[in-house]
Amino acid sequence: MHPSVLDFMLARRSTPVKDLAEPAPSDKEIETILTAASRVPDHGRLTPWRFILYRGDARTEIGEALVKRAVEREGELPETRLEQERNRFSRAPLVIGVVCVPKESPTIPEWEMFLSGGMAAMNLMIAANALGYGTNLITNWYSDDAEGRRILGLAPQERVVGFVHIGSYDVELVERPRPALDAIVSDYSGPWEA
């Protein structure tokens, strides 16, 4: 029994990205976070995910590229929107991209590989939270845009699981409403009947 782990999981919550600040995790802490992220169910041991670290000046360069791409997609944009795009990857001191890397398999469907990536993202967040950092997982428009994915370092066949924004915080995290279990849990009662 690990009651402290259970208590931690029952209290886990995301930190608003605007509240994430320096310092970011150290290289050693990042190694620990990514090692924990890699310890997830992985049918067939395919390792169908990888991680991209966005930090330092790369975050600003990405922001400028996203501004250009947003204008290509949507036309002229107000300055507030341009600034929003410019800061997408600069709001937190570290962003870790969790990327689904589909592998050829005659028996394992791609959706299982994507789910494994989702579990890696969750483990990543829990590990960062356990080290005292705040996290927030975001996807946004560029995740579904081929050129957006290319800008962010993904190969054409790869897909975004999520971008985990990580940093320190000194605000009290507000609990949000959670679903009532009786609304989301049922005992099996046979095949679906319309």
Buried (B, 14 or more C-beta within 10 A) or exposed (E): EEEEEEEEEEEBEBBBBEBBBEEBBEEEBBEBBBEBBBEBEBBEEBEBBBBBBBBEEBBEEBBEBBBBBBBEEEEEBEEEBBEBBBBBBBBBBBBBBBBBBBBEBEEBEBEBBBBBBBBBBBBBBBBBBBBEBBBBBBEBBBBEBEEBBBBBBBEEEBBBBBBBBBBBBEEEBEEEEEEEEEEEEEEEEEEEEE
